Amino acid sequence: MNKQELVSAVSEKLNKDKKVKISKKDMIEIVDTLFDVVQGELKKGEKIQLVGFGTFGVKTRQGRRGRNPQTGKEIQIPSTNVPFFRPGKVLKDTVK
C-alpha cells in the first residue's frame, strides 16, 4: 500500500461509516501532517508511543570499522541515528 492508497482507504472507511465526511484532498493534508509530526519528533530524539499499535523511536548505531569494497582499504564508519518501529501487542496479535 502506498500513500495514495492509504489516503483513499482511510477516507472511504470514514465516509462509509458515516462518522465524518472528509474529502481526499483534506485527508492528504492530514496524512502529510501526521508524517511531518512523526518525523519532527524523531528528529528531536523523542519517542512516539501509540498504545496497542506500537512505538516509533530513534536508536544510535555505533561506529565501526569496515572495508571499502573497491580498494579493500579499511575505513572508519561513523555512528549514526536510525529510526525504528516496535509493534505493540495488539498489532502483533492481529497479524498472527
C-alpha positions as CSV (number, residue, x, y, z in Angstrom):
1,M,0.0,0.0,0.0
2,N,1.4,3.4,-0.9
3,K,0.5,6.8,0.4
4,Q,-2.3,7.4,-2.1
5,E,-3.9,4.0,-1.4
6,L,-3.7,4.8,2.4
7,V,-5.4,8.1,1.9
8,S,-8.1,6.5,-0.2
9,A,-8.7,3.7,2.2
10,V,-8.9,5.9,5.3
11,S,-11.2,8.4,3.5
12,E,-13.5,5.6,2.3
13,K,-13.6,4.0,5.7
14,L,-14.6,7.2,7.4
15,N,-17.2,8.1,4.8
16,K,-18.6,4.6,4.7
17,D,-19.1,4.5,8.4
18,K,-20.7,8.0,8.2
19,K,-18.6,9.1,11.1
20,V,-17.0,12.0,9.3
21,K,-17.2,13.4,5.8
22,I,-13.6,14.2,4.8
23,S,-12.5,14.8,1.2
24,K,-9.4,13.0,-0.2
25,K,-7.8,16.4,-0.5
26,D,-8.2,17.1,3.2
27,M,-7.2,13.5,4.0
28,I,-3.9,14.0,2.1
29,E,-3.2,17.1,4.2
30,I,-4.0,15.1,7.4
31,V,-1.7,12.3,6.5
32,D,1.1,14.7,5.4
33,T,0.8,16.5,8.7
34,L,0.9,13.2,10.7
35,F,4.1,12.2,8.9
36,D,5.6,15.7,9.5
37,V,4.8,15.5,13.2
38,V,6.3,11.9,13.5
39,Q,9.5,13.0,11.6
40,G,9.8,16.1,13.7
41,E,9.6,14.3,17.0
42,L,12.0,11.6,15.9
43,K,14.4,14.3,14.7
44,K,14.3,15.8,18.2
45,G,15.1,12.3,19.6
46,E,11.7,11.8,21.1
47,K,9.7,8.6,21.2
48,I,6.1,8.2,19.9
49,Q,4.1,5.6,21.8
50,L,0.7,4.5,20.4
51,V,-0.8,2.1,22.8
52,G,-1.8,-1.1,21.1
53,F,-0.2,-0.1,17.8
54,G,3.5,0.4,18.5
55,T,6.4,2.7,19.3
56,F,8.4,4.8,17.0
57,G,11.8,5.9,18.2
58,V,15.5,6.5,17.3
59,K,18.5,4.3,18.1
60,T,22.1,5.2,17.8
61,R,24.1,2.7,15.7
62,Q,27.7,2.5,16.9
63,G,30.6,3.5,14.7
64,R,32.6,0.6,13.4
65,R,35.4,-0.4,11.1
66,G,34.6,-1.5,7.6
67,R,36.3,-2.0,4.2
68,N,36.0,-0.1,1.0
69,P,34.9,-2.8,-1.5
70,Q,36.6,-1.1,-4.4
71,T,40.1,-0.7,-2.8
72,G,39.9,-3.1,0.1
73,K,41.2,-0.3,2.3
74,E,40.0,-0.3,5.9
75,I,37.8,2.7,6.8
76,Q,36.0,4.0,9.9
77,I,32.2,4.1,9.6
78,P,30.8,6.9,12.0
79,S,28.0,6.3,14.4
80,T,24.6,7.4,13.2
81,N,21.0,7.7,14.4
82,V,18.4,5.3,12.8
83,P,14.6,5.3,13.2
84,F,12.9,2.2,14.4
85,F,9.4,0.8,14.9
86,R,8.5,-1.7,17.6
87,P,5.0,-3.2,17.1
88,G,2.6,-3.3,20.1
89,K,0.9,-6.4,21.4
90,V,-2.4,-5.8,19.8
91,L,-0.8,-5.3,16.4
92,K,1.3,-8.4,16.8
93,D,-1.7,-10.5,17.8
94,T,-3.8,-9.1,14.8
95,V,-1.1,-10.0,12.3
96,K,-0.7,-13.5,13.7
